[in-house]
Each structure stands twice: as structure tokens, then as C-alpha cells.
Amino acid sequence: MTTPSKTDAQQHADQIAAFQRELSLLEREHVLTLSADQNQAVKSHHQELLERYHSAYDIDKSHREKQLSLGMRAASFVGALALASSVFFLFYQFWGRLPTSGQVVILIMASALSFVSTVVVASRDASGYFTKLIGLVSFVCFVLNIAMLGQIFNIAPTDNALIPWALFAFLLAYAFDVRLLLAAGILCIGAFVAARVGTWSGMYWIHFGERPENFIPVALLLFGLPSLIDHSRFTGFASIYRVFGLLMLFLPMLVLANWGMISYLIADPNLIEGGYQLAGFGLSAGAIWLGIKKGWGEVTNTGLVFFVIFLYTKFFDWWWDIMPKYLFFLVLGLTAILFLLVLKRLRNVQHLRMQGGV
């Protein structure tokens, strides 16, 4: 039997809970009644599966456990950021009082010990909450290691440092199934590609943010990567890649739709802005369509958010100065209602398709 991932195990547990509720309802309405032996066999099988999943992945077996897990995820995220910040400020608080040899030893030991701690915690933490916490601390220690060793030995800052940071973040993310570290690695890769493309045009690398188009090549790569490499064993990794790919595509387009003068394109800024506005509308609408077709909820939602942002920014450009404010917000409200009606229509169409496929 194929070993399921944590996501598969949780989905199966949710299906079992839904099946048990539906079976109970059918029995109360006298539609279906299992014999005592059948009922016991089903319950025993489900209980065995749930215990196995809980032991292997610490899944949530009930709605109440899901609510508690949501709080644990939030606490884990906040704790990870707090501990990482603590490590960062601890280094800078006492750094100047240490000799150079002591600084080097501390940097190396901090990275090594935090990584070993992550491995040890991961081997004992089926839930992954503490692994995420220690893993982020390990990543911050590694980033500080590279940055501060460069300062100690007077090495000029370079975008090449983003490569080991990204590789280490990806190592931790894939080794311990941590989405937060995957996002950190993606951001490092995006910054490196944008900086490197910027240097090819004569820009100093640290100013890569001044040319939003630098992010578009990596955006396309990130969005397509889950279709090229199977990420089913990792919890939510494919969604992270798609969302960050869309963010690195739509955010630069949104900036350029309002400030065309910072584009690489040699044309009238107003023409550039208009082109990016049209592209933003078209691509965000395409993301909504693709997300619905493929069942990628994160793609649909991201495309919808940016379609609304592009639309509302155009409303502001067109009508804010010439409309009474009450009329302007009335138009926004009516537009929101129109979106609700369109989305309801799409949902009904999807429902009819599912019924036709049954």
C-alpha cells in the first residue's frame, strides 16, 4: 500500500468524519441501516486508520482538534518570528564586544547547532509545529552567518549571497516539509534573479526593486514549476509556488500600470501604463479561469484579488476627481454586487457540470 502524505492522511480523516456523519443521518432517516457486524467492521477499520495517521502525522481527528491546530499554527508562526528576531538582535547587541576569532566561532556554531536542533526536533515532532519554529531560527542563523562573516572579513555585499540562503531554505523546507521556509527560499531566488537581471542592464544589484519587470521571468518559472515536478508528498508546496508566481507577476504589473516611466520599454509612459493595465486585466481574468478549470482555489482567489485591484485603481483614476464621493463609492458597491452575481453564476455552472459528471 502506498504511504500517504500528511495532506492525504488529513483529507482521508476528513472523509471518514464526513462518512460517519452521513451514515448516522441515513440511519436516523431509515434510508440505510448496516448490520451490527458491518457497523463494527467499518468503525474498527476507520479507528485503525485514524490511529495510524495520528501516530504518523499527528493529524486532526475532529473539528475541535482542527480549531486547536489552527491556533497552534498561528502560535508556531509568531513564535518562529519572535525567536528569529531574538537571535538577530542578540547578535547585534553584544557583537562589538567579542574578538574576531570569537565572532567567527559563534557564527559557525550557531548555524551548526541550530541545524542539528532542527533535525533532532523534526525526528520527534510529528505535528511539524516545533520543527517550523526551530527551522526558521536555523535559517536566520545561517543568513546572519553569511552576512556577518562578510562584514568581519570586509567582503563587499553581493547578490551571490542570496543563492546559499535560498539553497539552505529549500533544504530545510523539503527535508522537513515547512512551507514558511519554502516561501523564504522563493523570495531569495526571486530577489537574486531580479538583481542579476538588473545588473545586466547596468544597475547596482541592491536597487533591483526599481525595475519591477526584473521579477517577471522568475514569476513564470515559479508558476509552472509544480506542473513540471510532482509535489504531492509535500503539504501545500504546489500552492505556494503558484501563489508566489502570481504575486511576482501581478505586483510588478500593478506598479507599472501606474508608473510607466520605470519600465524597460522605450515608449510613451502613458502607453506603457495602458498596456500593463490591459495585461493585468487579461492575465488576472485568465488566472481566475485557469484556477476554476484546474481546481486550484489559490490561483482563482489570487487572480480575483488582483482583477479587483486593477479594476478599482482604474475607477480611482477615472472618476475620483470628477465624481461626488457618495456616487464613487456607490459605483464601487454596485461593482462588488456585480462580482458576487458573476461568481454565483460560475459556481452554479460548476455545480451543474459536477452533476453531469456523476
C-alpha positions in Angstrom: 0.0 0.0 0.0 1.3 3.5 -0.9 2.3 5.6 2.1 0.2 8.7 2.1 1.5 12.2 2.7 0.3 14.2 5.6 -2.1 16.1 3.4 -3.5 12.8 2.0 -3.9 11.5 5.6 -5.7 14.6 6.8 -8.0 14.5 3.7 -8.8 10.8 4.3 -9.5 11.6 8.0 -11.9 14.4 7.0 -13.6 12.0 4.5 -14.0 9.4 7.3 -15.6 12.0 9.6 -18.0 13.1 6.8 -18.9 9.5 6.1 -19.7 8.8 9.7 -22.0 11.9 9.9 -23.7 10.9 6.7 -24.2 7.3 7.8 -25.6 8.4 11.1 -28.1 10.7 9.2 -29.1 7.9 6.8 -29.7 5.6 9.7 -31.9 8.1 11.5 -34.0 8.6 8.3 -34.2 4.9 7.8 -32.6 5.0 4.4 -29.7 2.7 5.1 -29.0 0.5 8.2 -25.9 -1.6 8.5 -25.9 -4.8 10.4 -24.1 -4.9 13.7 -21.2 -6.8 12.2 -20.9 -4.4 9.3 -21.1 -1.4 11.5 -18.5 -2.7 13.8 -16.2 -3.7 10.9 -16.5 -0.2 9.4 -15.8 1.5 12.8 -12.9 -0.7 13.6 -11.3 -0.1 10.2 -11.8 3.7 10.5 -10.5 3.7 14.0 -7.4 1.8 12.9 -6.7 4.2 10.1 -7.2 7.3 12.2 -4.8 6.0 14.9 -2.2 5.1 12.3 -2.5 8.6 10.7 -2.5 10.3 14.1 0.6 8.4 15.2 2.5 9.1 11.9 1.4 12.6 11.2 -0.4 14.0 14.3 -3.5 14.7 12.2 -6.7 16.3 13.4 -9.3 13.7 14.1 -12.2 16.0 14.9 -13.4 19.5 14.2 -12.3 20.6 17.7 -8.8 19.4 17.1 -8.8 21.3 13.8 -9.6 24.5 15.6 -6.9 23.9 18.2 -4.4 23.1 15.3 -5.2 26.5 13.7 -4.2 28.2 17.0 -1.1 26.1 17.2 -0.1 27.1 13.6 -0.6 30.7 14.5 1.4 30.3 17.7 4.1 28.4 15.8 4.4 31.2 13.2 4.5 34.0 15.8 7.0 32.1 17.9 9.3 31.4 15.0 9.4 35.1 14.0 9.9 36.1 17.6 12.8 33.7 18.2 14.4 34.6 14.9 14.2 38.3 15.8 15.6 37.5 19.2 18.6 35.7 17.7 19.1 38.6 15.2 19.1 41.3 17.9 21.1 39.2 20.3 23.9 39.1 17.8 23.9 42.8 17.2 23.6 43.6 21.0 26.9 42.0 22.0 28.7 41.7 18.7 31.2 44.6 19.1 32.4 43.3 22.5 33.7 40.0 21.1 37.1 39.3 19.4 37.2 38.4 15.8 38.0 34.7 16.5 35.1 34.5 18.9 32.8 36.1 16.4 33.7 33.5 13.7 33.3 30.6 16.1 30.0 31.8 17.4 28.6 32.3 13.9 29.7 28.8 12.8 28.5 27.1 15.9 25.1 28.9 15.8 24.4 27.7 12.3 25.6 24.2 13.0 23.8 23.8 16.4 20.5 25.3 15.1 20.6 22.9 12.1 21.3 19.9 14.3 18.5 21.0 16.6 16.1 21.2 13.7 17.0 17.6 12.7 16.5 16.3 16.3 13.2 18.2 16.8 11.9 17.0 13.4 12.6 13.4 14.3 10.3 13.7 17.4 7.7 16.2 16.2 5.1 14.6 14.0 2.9 17.7 14.0 5.7 19.9 12.5 4.9 23.0 14.6 8.1 22.9 16.6 10.1 21.9 13.5 8.9 25.1 11.7 9.9 27.2 14.7 13.4 25.8 15.1 13.9 25.6 11.3 13.2 29.3 10.9 15.7 30.1 13.7 18.3 27.9 11.9 17.7 29.8 8.6 18.1 33.1 10.4 21.4 31.9 11.9 22.6 30.9 8.5 21.7 34.2 7.0 23.5 36.0 9.8 26.4 33.7 9.4 26.9 34.7 5.7 26.2 38.4 6.2 28.3 38.9 9.3 31.3 36.8 8.1 31.3 39.1 5.1 31.4 42.2 7.4 34.2 40.6 9.5 36.4 39.9 6.5 35.4 43.1 4.7 33.8 41.3 1.7 31.7 43.6 -0.5 28.0 42.8 -0.4 26.8 40.9 -3.4 23.7 39.3 -4.7 25.5 36.0 -4.8 24.8 35.6 -1.0 21.1 35.1 -2.0 22.0 31.8 -3.6 23.2 29.9 -0.5 20.4 31.5 1.5 17.9 30.2 -1.0 19.5 26.7 -1.1 19.5 26.4 2.7 15.9 27.5 2.9 14.9 24.9 0.2 17.0 22.2 2.0 15.1 22.9 5.3 11.7 23.2 3.5 12.0 19.9 1.6 13.7 18.0 4.3 11.1 18.9 7.0 8.0 19.9 4.9 7.9 23.5 6.1 6.0 25.9 3.8 7.3 29.0 5.6 10.9 28.2 4.7 9.8 27.3 1.1 8.4 30.9 0.9 11.7 32.2 2.3 13.7 30.3 -0.4 11.4 31.5 -3.1 11.8 35.2 -2.0 15.6 34.8 -2.1 15.5 33.2 -5.6 13.2 36.0 -6.8 15.4 38.7 -5.4 18.6 37.1 -6.9 17.1 36.8 -10.4 15.7 40.3 -10.2 19.1 41.6 -9.0 21.1 39.7 -11.6 18.8 40.9 -14.5 19.2 44.4 -13.2 23.0 44.2 -13.2 22.9 43.1 -16.8 21.3 46.5 -17.6 23.9 48.4 -15.7 22.1 48.8 -12.4 23.7 48.3 -9.0 22.3 45.0 -7.7 20.8 46.3 -4.5 18.4 48.6 -6.5 16.7 45.7 -8.2 13.3 46.8 -6.8 13.4 49.9 -9.0 12.8 47.8 -12.1 9.7 45.7 -11.4 10.0 43.8 -14.7 13.0 42.0 -13.3 10.7 39.8 -11.3 8.6 38.6 -14.3 11.0 35.8 -15.6 11.1 34.1 -12.2 7.3 34.6 -11.8 6.7 32.4 -14.9 9.1 29.8 -13.7 7.6 29.6 -10.2 4.1 29.3 -11.5 4.9 26.5 -13.9 7.2 24.5 -11.6 4.5 22.4 -9.8 3.4 21.2 -13.2 6.9 20.0 -14.0 7.8 18.5 -10.7 5.5 16.4 -8.5 5.0 18.0 -5.1 2.2 15.7 -3.9 4.3 14.5 -1.0 4.7 18.0 0.4 2.0 19.9 2.2 0.8 22.8 0.1 4.1 23.3 -1.7 2.4 23.5 -5.2 0.1 26.2 -3.9 2.9 28.2 -2.5 4.8 28.1 -5.8 1.7 29.2 -7.8 0.7 32.0 -5.4 4.2 33.5 -5.3 4.5 33.1 -9.0 1.3 35.2 -9.4 2.4 37.7 -6.8 5.7 38.2 -8.6 3.8 38.7 -11.9 0.9 40.9 -10.8 2.6 43.2 -8.3 5.2 44.4 -10.9 2.4 44.8 -13.4 0.3 46.8 -10.9 3.3 49.1 -10.2 4.0 49.6 -13.9 0.3 50.2 -14.7 0.6 53.3 -12.6 4.3 54.4 -13.1 5.2 53.5 -16.7 8.3 55.6 -16.6 10.3 53.0 -14.7 9.7 50.3 -17.4 12.5 49.0 -19.7 10.1 49.6 -22.6 11.0 52.6 -24.8 7.7 54.2 -25.3 5.4 56.9 -24.0 4.8 56.2 -20.3 1.0 56.6 -20.7 1.1 54.0 -23.4 3.1 51.7 -21.2 0.7 52.1 -18.3 -2.2 51.4 -20.5 -0.6 48.3 -21.9 0.2 46.9 -18.4 -3.3 47.7 -17.3 -4.8 45.7 -20.1 -2.3 42.9 -19.5 -3.2 42.9 -15.8 -6.9 42.6 -16.5 -6.3 39.9 -19.1 -3.9 37.8 -17.0 -5.8 38.1 -13.8 -9.0 37.0 -15.6 -7.0 34.2 -17.2 -5.8 33.1 -13.7 -9.4 33.0 -12.5 -10.4 30.8 -15.4 -7.4 28.5 -15.1 -7.9 28.2 -11.3 -11.6 27.2 -11.8 -10.7 24.7 -14.6 -7.9 23.0 -12.7 -9.5 23.2 -9.3 -6.7 25.5 -8.0 -8.5 27.6 -5.4 -5.4 29.6 -4.6 -5.0 30.6 -8.2 -8.6 31.6 -8.6 -8.5 33.7 -5.4 -5.3 35.4 -6.3 -6.5 36.2 -9.8 -9.7 37.5 -8.4 -8.0 39.8 -5.9 -5.7 41.3 -8.5 -8.6 41.7 -11.0 -10.5 43.7 -8.4 -7.4 45.8 -7.5 -6.7 46.6 -11.2 -10.4 47.5 -11.7 -10.6 49.7 -8.6 -7.4 51.5 -9.4 -8.9 52.4 -12.8 -12.1 53.5 -11.2 -10.0 55.8 -9.0 -8.1 57.2 -12.0 -11.2 57.8 -14.0 -13.8 59.1 -11.5 -12.3 60.1 -8.1 -11.7 63.7 -9.1 -14.9 64.2 -11.2 -17.5 62.2 -9.1 -19.1 63.1 -5.8 -17.7 60.8 -3.2 -21.0 59.2 -2.4 -21.5 58.4 -6.1 -18.0 57.0 -6.4 -18.5 54.6 -3.5 -21.9 53.7 -4.8 -20.3 52.6 -8.1 -17.8 50.5 -6.1 -20.6 48.9 -4.1 -22.6 48.1 -7.3 -19.5 46.7 -8.9 -19.0 44.4 -5.9 -22.6 43.2 -6.2 -21.9 42.5 -9.9 -18.9 40.4 -9.0 -21.0 38.4 -6.5 -23.6 37.7 -9.2 -20.9 36.6 -11.7 -19.2 34.4 -9.2 -22.5 32.9 -8.1 -23.2 32.2 -11.8 -19.8 30.5 -12.2 -20.5 28.4 -9.1 -23.8 27.3 -10.4 -22.2 26.3 -13.7 -19.6 24.4 -11.9 -22.2 22.6 -9.8 -24.2 21.6 -13.0 -21.0 20.2 -14.6 -20.3 18.1 -11.5 -23.9 16.8 -11.5 -23.5 16.0 -15.2 -20.3 14.0 -14.4 -22.0 12.0 -11.7 
